[in-house]
Amino acid sequence: MKKSLSSILLAALLLLTACGGGQPASPAPTEGGTLRVLCTTYPVYLFTTAVTKGVDGVQVDLLVQGQISCLHDYTLTVNDMKAIEAADVIVMNGVGLEDFMSDALSQSAASVIDCAQGLELLPYEGHEEHDHGAGEEEGEHYDPHIWMAPGNAERMLQTIAEALAVVDPSHLDPYRSNSGTAVKEIQSGIQPDGDALAALPGLITFHDGFQYFAQAFGLELLKAIEEEEGSEASAAEIREIVSLVEEHHIPAIFTEKNGSDATARAIARETGCAVDTLDMIMSGDGDGIQPYIDAMNANLGTILEALQ
């Protein structure tokens, strides 16, 4: 059941009171009348620019840029530190994805918006070796790739809008209006053929970020491996994937567009399956909600074409 808008606003108030260097929620001080909003990742940047579209006096910037597949080993640069220091508001994905900036956040006076607030998180199964999904208690590991489910994206938009309205109450109405418009665009713009998807064999991905995506669209995720430099698939995992491809007659396996495809190519040579590319939406050139919709539809189209 979806929480009411008032519940989201209450969560935003509590969140902003607890974050941002421990300062109570209040209108952010701005220099020259500009509210400086810093987004940690590209998906969060897309959602935030959708919410702030056409709002005067708001500057939205992206922290982590470039062709990035994941943030396991990301290290803040000097320019990153300067951007964090200058921000009035920091919008983050949450669920441990930004653990690399914990120290910087503790020193920041910015209000922090955690987009994972109120979402139902999925546990990482078989991915305990990665630290970026650590929960609050030892032994808990949650998948931080929450934006890969359209329903989660809708809630993230609402969370951003309500939290920004706490910091910048003079623009409450356009934030809410823009959020509502973006939600409707997601709902109307992402309408997959459920019957066609249900008939597909399972997914095998060489990135561990497609769990929410698979659940959202009723796809079976047979195996997900985080394939990156220094963290290649083990011999046992390769044997398992070969067996799965042969057992389930899988015509294609999937890599992430900014990740490594070396192991996938080796498996393809052995089994004869194809290798196709999916997009985690961790990088791009556009802003607003349309690039998100386009990327999700492109992923669905790639999967349907590859597995039918």
VOFI-913728 format. One line per 2 residues: number of its first residue (from 1); their letters; for each residue x, z, y of N, C-alpha, C. Coordinates in steps of 0.2 Angstrom, whole numbers, plus 5000, padded with zeros to 4 digits. Each point is the difference from the previous one (the first is absolute). Example, Ala and Ser with C-alpha at 12.3 -4.5 7.8 and 13.67 -1.06 7.14 Angstrom:
# VOFI-913728
1	as	5066:5039:4972:4996:5000:5006:5004:5000:5006 ~ 4998:4996:5005:5004:5001:5006:4996:5003:5005
//
This chain:
# VOFI-913728
1	mk	5004:5000:4994:4996:5000:5006:5004:5000:5006 ~ 4999:4996:5005:5004:4999:5006:4998:5006:5005
3	ks	5006:5003:5003:4999:5005:5005:4997:4997:5006 ~ 4996:5005:5003:4997:4998:5007:5005:4999:5005
5	ls	4998:4996:5005:5005:4999:5006:5002:5007:5003 ~ 4995:5005:5000:5002:5006:5003:5005:5004:4995
7	si	5000:4999:4994:5005:5003:4995:5007:4997:5001 ~ 5000:4993:5002:5006:4997:5001:5003:5003:5006
9	ll	4996:5001:5006:5002:5002:5006:5003:5007:4999 ~ 4996:5005:4996:5003:5006:4999:5007:5000:4997
11	aa	5000:4996:4995:5007:4999:4996:5005:4998:5005 ~ 4998:4995:5004:5005:4998:5005:5003:5006:5005
13	ll	4995:5004:5002:5001:5005:5004:5005:5005:4997 ~ 4998:5002:4994:5005:5005:4996:5007:4997:4999
15	ll	5000:4993:4998:5006:4997:4999:5005:5000:5006 ~ 4997:4998:5006:5004:5000:5006:5002:5007:5002
17	ta	4996:5005:4999:5002:5006:5001:5006:5003:4996 ~ 5000:4997:4994:5005:5003:4995:5007:4996:5001
19	cg	5000:4994:5003:5005:4996:5000:5003:4999:5007 ~ 5005:4996:5001:5003:4998:5007:5003:5006:5003
21	gg	5005:5003:4995:5004:5005:5003:4996:5007:5000 ~ 4995:5000:4997:4996:5006:5001:4996:5001:5006
23	qp	4999:4995:5004:4997:5001:5006:4992:4999:4999 ~ 4996:5004:5004:4992:4999:4999:4998:4993:5002
25	as	4995:4997:4997:4998:4994:5002:4997:5000:5007 ~ 5003:4995:5004:4998:4999:5007:5001:4993:5002
27	pa	4997:4998:5006:5002:4993:5002:5008:5000:5001 ~ 5003:4994:4998:5007:4999:5000:5003:4999:5007
29	pt	5005:5003:5002:5003:4998:5006:5003:4993:5000 ~ 4999:4996:5005:5003:4993:5000:5004:4999:5006
31	eg	5004:4995:4999:5004:4998:5006:4998:4993:5002 ~ 4998:5000:5007:4997:4994:5003:4994:4998:4997
33	gt	4996:5005:4997:4993:4999:4998:5000:4996:4993 ~ 5005:5000:4997:5001:4997:4993:5000:5005:4994
35	lr	4995:4999:4996:5001:5004:4994:5004:4996:4995 ~ 5005:5003:4998:5005:4997:4995:4999:5002:4993
37	vl	4997:4996:4996:4998:5001:4993:5005:4996:4995 ~ 5004:5004:4996:5005:4997:4995:4997:5001:4993
39	ct	5000:4994:4997:4997:4999:4993:5006:5000:4995 ~ 5000:5004:4995:5006:5000:4995:5000:4994:4996
41	ty	4995:4997:4998:5000:4994:4995:4995:4995:5003 ~ 5002:4994:4997:4996:4994:5002:4992:5000:4999
43	pv	4998:5003:4994:4993:5001:4999:4997:5004:5005 ~ 5003:5006:5001:4997:5005:5005:5000:4996:5007
45	yl	5005:4996:5002:5001:4996:5006:4994:4996:5001 ~ 4998:4996:4994:4994:4996:5001:4994:5003:5001
47	ft	4999:5006:4997:4994:5004:5001:5000:5003:5007 ~ 5005:5002:5002:5000:5003:5007:4999:4995:5005
49	ta	5003:4994:5000:4999:4995:5005:4993:4997:5000 ~ 4997:5001:4994:4993:4998:4999:4996:5005:5004
51	vt	5001:5006:4999:4997:5006:5004:5001:4999:5007 ~ 5006:4999:5003:5001:5000:5007:4999:4993:5003
53	kg	4998:4995:4997:4999:4994:5003:4996:5000:5006 ~ 5003:4997:5005:4997:4999:5007:5000:5007:5004
55	vd	5003:5005:4997:5000:5007:5004:5006:5000:5005 ~ 4998:5000:5006:5006:5001:5005:5004:5006:5000
57	gv	5006:4999:5001:5004:5006:5001:5003:5003:4993 ~ 4999:4996:4995:5003:5002:4993:5005:4995:4998
59	qv	5006:5003:4998:5005:4996:4997:5001:5002:4993 ~ 4999:4995:4995:5001:5001:4993:5006:4997:4998
61	dl	5005:5003:4997:5006:4998:4997:5001:5001:4993 ~ 5004:4996:4996:5001:5001:4993:5007:5003:4999
63	lv	5001:5005:4996:5006:5003:4999:5005:4996:4995 ~ 4997:5000:4994:5004:4997:4994:4998:4992:5000
65	qg	5005:4996:5002:4999:4993:5000:5005:4996:4996 ~ 4999:4994:4999:5004:4996:4996:4996:4999:4993
67	qi	5004:4996:4996:4997:4998:4993:5002:5006:4995 ~ 4995:5004:4999:5000:5007:4997:4995:5000:4994
69	sc	5002:5002:4994:4996:5000:4994:4998:5007:5000 ~ 5004:5005:5001:4998:5007:4999:5005:5004:5004
71	lh	4998:5007:5001:5004:5004:5005:5004:5006:4996 ~ 5001:4999:4994:5003:5005:4996:5007:5002:5003
73	dy	5004:4995:5002:5007:5002:5003:5000:4999:5007 ~ 4995:4999:5004:5000:4998:5007:5004:5006:5004
75	tl	5004:4998:5004:5004:5005:5005:4998:4998:5007 ~ 4998:5005:5004:4999:4999:5007:5006:4998:5004
77	tv	4999:4995:5004:5006:4998:5004:4999:5003:5007 ~ 5006:4999:5004:5000:5003:5007:4994:4998:5004
79	nd	4998:4994:4999:4994:4997:5004:4994:5003:4997 ~ 4999:5001:4994:4994:5004:4997:5000:5006:5003
81	mk	5005:5004:5000:5000:5007:5003:4998:5000:5007 ~ 5002:4995:5004:4998:4999:5007:4992:4999:5001
83	ai	4998:4996:4995:4993:4998:5000:4995:5006:4999 ~ 5003:5004:4995:4996:5006:4998:5000:5005:5006
85	ea	5006:5001:5003:5000:5004:5006:4996:4998:5005 ~ 4999:4994:5001:4996:4997:5006:4992:5000:4999
87	ad	4998:5001:4994:4993:4999:4998:4996:5006:5002 ~ 4994:4998:5002:4995:5005:5001:4996:5002:4994
89	vi	4999:4995:4996:4996:5000:4994:5004:4996:4994 ~ 5000:5003:4995:5003:4997:4994:4995:4999:4994
91	vm	4999:4994:4998:4995:4999:4995:5003:4998:4994 ~ 4999:5004:4995:5004:5000:4993:4995:4999:4994
93	ng	5003:4997:4995:4996:4999:4994:4999:5006:4997 ~ 5005:5004:4999:4999:5007:4996:5001:4999:4993
95	vg	4999:5005:4996:5001:5001:4993:5007:4999:4998 ~ 5004:5002:5005:5008:5001:4999:5003:4993:5001
97	le	4997:4995:5002:5003:4993:5001:5005:5001:5005 ~ 4999:5004:5005:5005:5001:5006:5004:5006:4999
99	df	5002:5002:4994:5004:5006:4999:5007:4999:5004 ~ 5002:4994:5001:5007:4998:5003:5000:5002:5007
101	ms	4994:5002:5003:5000:5002:5007:4997:5007:5001 ~ 5001:5004:4995:4997:5007:5001:5004:5004:5005
103	da	5006:4999:5000:5004:5004:5005:4999:4998:5007 ~ 4999:4993:5001:4999:4998:5007:4993:5002:5002
105	ls	4995:5000:4995:4993:5002:5002:5000:5007:5002 ~ 5004:5004:4997:5000:5008:5002:5003:5001:5007
107	qs	5004:4995:5002:5003:5001:5007:4996:4996:5005 ~ 4994:4997:4998:4996:4996:5005:4995:5003:5003
109	aa	4998:4999:5006:4995:5003:5003:4993:4996:5000 ~ 5001:4994:4996:4994:4996:5000:4995:5002:4995
111	sv	4993:4998:5002:4995:5002:4995:5001:4995:4994 ~ 4998:5002:4994:5001:4997:4994:4993:4998:4997
113	id	4999:4994:4998:4994:4998:4997:5002:4998:4993 ~ 4997:5004:4995:5002:4999:4993:4994:4996:4997
115	ca	5001:4994:4998:4994:4995:4998:4997:5002:4993 ~ 5004:5004:4997:4998:5001:4993:4995:5006:5000
117	qg	4998:5003:5006:4996:5005:5000:4993:4999:4997 ~ 4998:5004:4996:4993:4999:4997:5000:4995:4994
119	le	5005:4996:4999:5000:4995:4994:5000:5003:4993 ~ 4997:4997:4995:5002:5002:4994:5006:4997:4997
121	ll	5005:5004:4999:5006:4997:4998:5001:4999:4992 ~ 5004:4995:4998:5001:4999:4993:5007:5002:4998
123	py	5000:5004:4994:5007:5002:4998:5004:4994:4998 ~ 5007:5001:5001:5005:4996:4998:5000:5001:4992
125	eg	4999:4995:4996:5001:5001:4993:5006:4997:4998 ~ 5005:5004:4997:5006:4997:4998:5005:4998:5006
127	he	4999:5002:5006:5004:4999:5005:5003:5006:5003 ~ 5001:5005:4996:5003:5006:5003:5007:5000:5003
129	eh	5003:4994:4998:5007:5000:5003:5000:4998:5007 ~ 4995:4998:5003:5000:4998:5007:4997:5006:5004
131	dh	5003:5002:5005:4999:5006:5004:4995:4999:5005 ~ 4998:4994:5002:4996:4999:5006:4993:5001:4999
133	ga	4998:5002:4994:4993:5001:4999:4999:5008:4998 ~ 5005:5004:5002:4999:5007:4998:4994:5003:5003
135	ge	4997:5004:4997:4994:5004:5003:5003:5007:5002 ~ 4995:5004:5002:5002:5006:5004:5003:5005:4994
137	ee	4998:5000:4994:5002:5004:4995:5005:4997:4995 ~ 5004:5004:4998:5005:4997:4995:4997:4997:4994
139	ge	5002:4994:4998:4997:4997:4995:4994:4995:5001 ~ 4998:5000:5007:4995:4995:5002:5003:4994:5003
141	hy	4998:4994:4997:5002:4994:5003:4994:4995:5001 ~ 4999:4998:5006:4995:4996:5002:5002:4994:5003
143	dp	4996:4994:4998:5002:4994:5002:4998:4999:5008 ~ 5005:4998:5004:4999:5000:5007:4998:4993:5003
145	hi	4999:4995:4995:4998:4993:5002:4992:5000:5001 ~ 4998:5004:5004:4992:5001:5001:4997:4994:5003
147	wm	5004:4997:5005:4997:4994:5003:4998:4994:4996 ~ 5002:5000:4994:4999:4994:4995:4993:5000:4998
149	ap	4996:5005:5001:4992:5000:4998:4997:4999:5007 ~ 4995:4995:5000:4997:4999:5007:4996:5006:5002
151	gn	4997:5004:4995:4996:5006:5002:5004:5005:5004 ~ 5006:5001:4997:5005:5004:5003:5002:4998:5007
153	ae	5001:4993:5001:5001:4997:5007:4995:5002:5005 ~ 4994:4999:4997:4994:5002:5005:5000:5007:5002
155	rm	5002:5005:4996:5000:5007:5002:5006:5001:5004 ~ 5006:4997:4999:5006:5000:5004:4998:4998:5007
157	lq	4996:4995:5001:4998:4997:5006:4996:5006:5004 ~ 4996:5003:4997:4996:5005:5003:5004:5006:5002
159	ti	5004:5002:4995:5005:5006:5002:5004:4998:5006 ~ 5003:4994:5000:5004:4999:5006:4995:5000:5007
161	ae	4995:4997:4999:4995:5000:5006:4998:5007:5003 ~ 4998:5004:4995:4998:5007:5002:5006:5004:5002
163	al	5006:4999:4997:5005:5004:5002:5003:4998:5007 ~ 5000:4993:5001:5002:4998:5007:4995:5002:5005
165	av	4994:5001:4999:4995:5002:5004:5001:5007:5002 ~ 5003:5004:4996:5002:5007:5002:5005:5000:5005
167	vd	5005:4996:4999:5006:4999:5004:4998:4997:5007 ~ 4996:4995:4999:4998:4996:5006:4993:4999:5001
169	ps	4996:5005:5001:4993:5001:5000:4997:4995:5005 ~ 5003:4997:5005:4997:4995:5005:4999:4994:4996
171	hl	5003:4998:4995:4999:4994:4996:4996:5001:4993 ~ 4996:5006:5000:4997:5001:4993:4996:4994:4998
173	dp	4995:4998:5005:4996:4995:4998:5003:4993:4997 ~ 5005:4997:5004:5003:4994:4997:5004:5002:4994
175	yr	5003:5005:4999:5003:5002:4993:4995:5000:4995 ~ 4994:5003:5001:4995:5000:4994:4997:4993:4999
177	sn	4999:4997:5006:4997:4993:4999:5005:4995:4997 ~ 5006:5000:5001:5005:4996:4997:5001:5002:4993
179	sg	5000:5006:4998:5001:5002:4993:4994:4998:4996 ~ 4994:5000:5003:4994:4998:4997:5000:4992:4998
181	ta	5002:4997:5005:5001:4992:5000:5005:4999:4994 ~ 5005:5003:5000:5005:4998:4995:4998:5002:4993
183	vk	4996:5005:4999:4997:5002:4994:4996:4995:4998 ~ 4995:4997:5004:4996:4995:4998:5003:4994:4998
185	ei	5006:4998:5004:5004:4994:4998:5003:5001:4994 ~ 5002:5006:4998:5003:5000:4993:4994:4999:4995
187	qs	4995:5003:5001:4994:5000:4995:4998:4993:4999 ~ 4999:4996:5006:4998:4993:4999:5006:4995:4998
189	gi	5006:5002:5002:5005:4996:4999:5004:5000:4993 ~ 4999:5005:4996:5002:5001:4994:4995:5001:4995
191	qp	4998:4995:4997:4994:5000:4995:5002:4996:4994 ~ 5004:5003:4995:5002:4996:4995:4995:4999:4994
193	dg	5001:4995:4996:4996:4999:4994:5001:5005:4995 ~ 4996:5005:5000:5001:5006:4995:4999:4997:4993
195	da	4996:4996:4998:5000:4998:4993:5006:4996:4998 ~ 5003:4996:5005:5006:4996:4998:5006:5005:4999
197	la	5000:5005:5004:5005:5005:5000:5000:5004:4993 ~ 4994:5002:4999:4998:5004:4994:5002:4996:4993
199	al	5000:4994:5000:5002:4996:4994:5008:4999:5000 ~ 5004:5002:5004:5007:4999:5000:5003:5005:4995
201	pg	5006:4998:4997:5004:5005:4997:5003:5005:5005 ~ 5004:5005:4997:5003:5005:5005:5005:4997:5004
203	li	5002:5004:5005:5005:4999:5005:5007:5003:4997 ~ 5005:4997:5001:5007:5002:5000:5003:4999:5006
205	tf	5003:5005:5004:5003:4999:5006:5007:5003:5000 ~ 5004:4997:5004:5007:5003:5001:5000:5003:5007
207	hd	4995:5004:5002:5000:5005:5005:4994:5005:4998 ~ 5002:5006:5002:4995:5005:4998:4995:5002:5005
209	gf	4998:4995:5004:4995:5001:5006:4994:4997:4999 ~ 4998:4998:4994:4994:4996:4999:4994:5004:4997
211	qy	5001:5006:4999:4995:5005:4996:4993:5000:5004 ~ 5001:5001:5006:4993:5000:5004:4997:4994:5000
213	fa	5004:4994:5001:4997:4994:5000:4997:4998:4994 ~ 5003:5002:4994:4997:4998:4993:4994:5004:5000
215	qa	4999:5006:5001:4994:5004:5000:4995:4998:5004 ~ 5001:4998:5006:4995:4997:5005:4997:4994:4997
217	fg	5004:4996:4997:4997:4993:4998:4998:5000:4992 ~ 5001:5006:4997:4998:5000:4993:5005:4997:4995
219	le	5006:5000:5002:5005:4996:4996:5004:5006:4996 ~ 5002:4998:4994:5004:5004:4996:5007:5000:5001
221	ll	5003:5005:5002:5008:5000:5001:5003:5002:4994 ~ 5003:4995:4996:5003:5002:4994:5007:5003:5001
223	ka	5003:4998:5005:5007:5002:5001:5002:4999:5007 ~ 5003:5005:5003:5003:4999:5007:5007:5003:5000
225	ie	5005:4996:5002:5007:5002:5000:5002:5000:5007 ~ 5004:5005:5003:5003:4999:5007:5007:4996:4999
227	ee	5000:4994:5001:5006:4996:4999:5003:4999:5007 ~ 5006:5003:5001:5004:4999:5006:5007:5002:4999
229	eg	5004:4998:5004:5007:5000:4999:5002:5008:4999 ~ 5004:5001:4994:5001:5007:4999:4995:5003:4996
231	se	4994:4997:4998:4995:5003:4996:4997:4995:4996 ~ 5004:4996:4996:4997:4995:4996:4996:5003:4994
233	as	4997:4995:4997:4996:5002:4994:5005:5002:4994 ~ 4998:5005:4996:5004:5002:4994:4999:4995:4995
235	aa	5005:5000:4995:4999:4996:4994:4993:5001:4996 ~ 4998:5007:5000:4994:5001:4997:4994:4998:5004
237	ei	5000:5000:5006:4995:4997:5004:4999:4993:4999 ~ 5006:4996:5000:5000:4993:4999:4997:4998:4993
239	re	5002:5004:4995:4997:4999:4993:4992:5001:5001 ~ 4998:5005:5003:4993:5002:5001:4996:4994:5003
241	iv	5003:4997:5005:4997:4995:5004:4999:4994:4996 ~ 5006:4998:4996:4999:4994:4996:4995:5001:4995
243	sl	4999:5006:4997:4995:5001:4995:4993:5000:5003 ~ 4999:5002:5006:4994:5000:5003:4998:4993:5002
245	ve	5005:4996:5002:4998:4993:5002:4998:4996:4994 ~ 5003:5001:4994:4999:4997:4994:4993:5002:4997
247	eh	4999:5007:5000:4994:5003:4997:4994:4998:5004 ~ 5000:5000:5006:4994:4999:5004:5000:4992:5003
249	hi	5005:4996:4998:5000:4993:5001:4999:4999:5008 ~ 5005:5004:5003:5000:5000:5008:5004:4994:5002
251	pa	4996:4996:5004:5003:4993:5002:5005:5001:5006 ~ 5000:5006:5004:5004:5001:5006:5001:5007:5001
253	if	5006:5002:5003:5002:5007:5002:5001:4999:5007 ~ 5000:5006:5004:5000:5000:5007:5006:5004:5003
255	te	5004:4997:5005:5004:5003:5004:4998:5001:5007 ~ 5003:5004:5004:4998:5001:5007:5004:4996:5004
257	kn	4998:4997:5006:5003:4995:5004:5007:5002:5002 ~ 5001:5006:5002:5006:5002:5003:5004:5004:4995
259	gs	4998:5000:4993:5004:5004:4995:5004:4995:4996 ~ 5003:5003:4995:5004:4996:4995:4996:4997:4995
261	da	5002:4994:4997:4996:4997:4995:5005:4998:4994 ~ 5006:5003:5000:5005:4998:4995:4997:5002:4993
263	ta	4998:5006:4999:4997:5002:4993:4994:4996:4998 ~ 4996:4999:5005:4994:4996:4999:5001:4993:4997
265	ra	5005:4997:5003:5003:4993:4999:5003:5000:4993 ~ 5003:5005:4998:5003:5001:4993:4995:5000:4995
267	ia	4994:5004:5001:4995:5001:4996:4996:4993:4999 ~ 4999:4997:5006:4997:4993:5000:5004:4995:4995
269	re	5006:5001:5000:5004:4995:4996:4999:5002:4993 ~ 4999:5006:4998:5000:5002:4993:4992:4999:4998
271	tg	4995:5001:5004:4993:4999:4997:4997:4994:5002 ~ 5002:4996:5005:4997:4994:5003:4995:5002:5005
273	ca	4999:5006:5002:4995:5002:5005:5002:4997:5007 ~ 4996:5000:5005:5002:4998:5007:5001:5006:5004
275	vd	5004:4999:5005:5001:5006:5005:4997:4998:5007 ~ 4995:5004:5002:4997:4999:5006:5001:5006:5005
277	tl	4999:4999:5006:5002:5005:5005:4994:5003:5004 ~ 4999:5006:5000:4995:5004:5004:5003:5003:5006
279	dm	4996:5002:5005:5002:5003:5006:4997:5007:5001 ~ 5005:5004:5001:4998:5007:5002:4999:5002:5007
281	im	5000:4994:5004:4999:5000:5007:5004:5005:5004 ~ 5006:5001:4998:5005:5004:5003:5004:4997:5006
283	sg	4999:4994:5001:5003:4996:5005:4996:4994:5002 ~ 5000:4998:5006:4997:4994:5003:5001:4999:5007
285	dg	4996:4995:5003:5001:4999:5007:4994:5001:5004 ~ 4994:5001:4997:4994:5000:5004:4998:5007:5002
287	dg	4995:5001:5003:4997:5007:5001:4992:4999:4999 ~ 4997:5006:5001:4993:5000:4999:4998:5000:4993
289	iq	4994:4999:4998:4997:5001:4993:5001:4994:4996 ~ 5000:4994:5003:5000:4994:4997:5006:4999:4995
291	py	5006:5001:5002:5005:4999:4995:5000:5004:4994 ~ 4996:5006:5000:4999:5004:4994:4995:4997:4996
293	id	4995:4997:5003:4994:4997:4996:5004:4994:4996 ~ 5003:4996:5004:5004:4994:4997:5004:5001:4995
295	am	5004:5006:5000:5005:5002:4995:4996:5002:4994 ~ 4995:5004:5001:4996:5002:4994:4997:4994:4996
297	na	4997:4996:5004:4997:4994:4997:5005:4995:4997 ~ 5006:5000:5003:5005:4996:4996:5002:5003:4994
299	nl	5001:5006:5000:5001:5004:4993:4995:4998:4995 ~ 4994:5001:5002:4994:4999:4995:5001:4993:4998
301	gt	5001:4995:5004:5000:4993:4998:5006:4998:4996 ~ 5006:5003:5001:5005:5000:4996:4999:5002:4993
303	il	4997:5006:4999:4999:5003:4994:4995:4996:4996 ~ 4994:4998:5003:4995:4995:4997:5003:4994:4997
305	ea	5004:4997:5004:5003:4993:4998:5005:5001:4995 ~ 5004:5006:5000:5005:5001:4995:4998:5002:4993
307	lq	4994:5004:5000:4998:5003:4994:4994:4997:4997 ~ 4997:4995:5003:4994:4997:4997:5002:4995:4995
//
